[in-house]
Amino acid sequence: MSELQTQFDAAVAGSKSLSERPDNATMLKLYALYKQSTDGDVEGRRPGFTDLVGRAKYDAWAAIKGTGSDDAMQQYIALVEKLQAA
């Protein structure tokens, strides 16, 4: 396992034990970066207008389409470290 993957796994674990729940925009950013890191670019159809949460998640993930897995991991790690320091 690479050092980046190890740091990413630690950041994922750390994100679950933050002292405060981040705002929705930050939560969507974390979700999008995690999905981009683990699954790559978003695929499939955008959820319908009645699925507000699914639609927001899809849009957040689609907004970073084309970002490389390693870059997404680094951004995720940096965001979690910022949240832990706050």
C-alpha positions as CSV (number, residue, x, y, z in Angstrom):
1,M,0.0,0.0,0.0
2,S,1.4,3.4,-0.9
3,E,2.0,6.2,1.6
4,L,-0.7,8.3,-0.1
5,Q,-3.2,5.5,0.3
6,T,-2.3,5.1,4.0
7,Q,-2.7,8.8,4.6
8,F,-6.1,8.7,2.7
9,D,-7.3,5.8,4.8
10,A,-6.3,7.6,8.0
11,A,-8.1,10.8,6.8
12,V,-11.3,8.8,6.0
13,A,-11.2,7.4,9.6
14,G,-10.4,10.8,11.0
15,S,-13.4,12.3,9.1
16,K,-15.7,10.1,11.0
17,S,-14.5,11.4,14.4
18,L,-14.5,15.2,13.8
19,S,-15.5,17.2,16.9
20,E,-18.2,19.1,14.9
21,R,-20.2,18.0,11.9
22,P,-19.1,20.1,8.9
23,D,-21.7,22.2,7.0
24,N,-23.5,20.6,4.0
25,A,-21.2,22.2,1.4
26,T,-18.2,20.7,3.1
27,M,-19.9,17.4,3.5
28,L,-20.6,17.3,-0.3
29,K,-17.0,18.2,-1.0
30,L,-15.8,15.3,1.2
31,Y,-18.2,13.0,-0.5
32,A,-17.2,14.0,-4.0
33,L,-13.5,13.8,-3.3
34,Y,-13.9,10.4,-1.6
35,K,-16.0,9.0,-4.6
36,Q,-13.5,10.5,-7.1
37,S,-10.6,8.9,-5.2
38,T,-12.2,5.5,-5.0
39,D,-14.5,5.1,-8.0
40,G,-13.2,7.7,-10.6
41,D,-15.4,9.9,-12.7
42,V,-19.2,9.9,-12.0
43,E,-21.3,7.7,-14.2
44,G,-24.9,7.1,-14.8
45,R,-27.9,9.4,-14.9
46,R,-28.4,12.4,-12.6
47,P,-31.1,11.6,-10.0
48,G,-34.5,13.2,-10.6
49,F,-35.7,16.4,-8.9
50,T,-37.5,14.5,-6.2
51,D,-34.2,13.0,-4.9
52,L,-32.6,16.2,-3.6
53,V,-29.8,14.5,-1.6
54,G,-28.9,12.2,-4.4
55,R,-28.9,15.1,-6.9
56,A,-26.7,17.2,-4.7
57,K,-24.2,14.4,-4.3
58,Y,-24.2,13.7,-8.0
59,D,-23.7,17.3,-8.9
60,A,-20.8,17.7,-6.4
61,W,-19.1,14.6,-7.8
62,A,-19.7,15.6,-11.4
63,A,-18.1,19.0,-10.6
64,I,-14.7,17.4,-10.1
65,K,-14.9,15.1,-13.0
66,G,-11.5,14.5,-14.6
67,T,-9.6,14.9,-11.3
68,G,-7.1,12.2,-10.9
69,S,-7.4,9.7,-8.1
70,D,-4.1,10.7,-6.4
71,D,-5.0,14.4,-6.7
72,A,-8.5,13.8,-5.2
73,M,-6.9,11.8,-2.3
74,Q,-4.5,14.7,-1.6
75,Q,-7.4,17.2,-1.6
76,Y,-9.4,15.0,0.7
77,I,-6.5,14.6,3.1
78,A,-5.9,18.4,3.2
79,L,-9.6,19.1,3.8
80,V,-9.9,16.6,6.7
81,E,-6.7,18.0,8.2
82,K,-8.2,21.5,7.9
83,L,-11.4,20.4,9.6
84,Q,-9.5,18.6,12.4
85,A,-7.5,21.8,13.1
86,A,-10.6,24.0,13.3
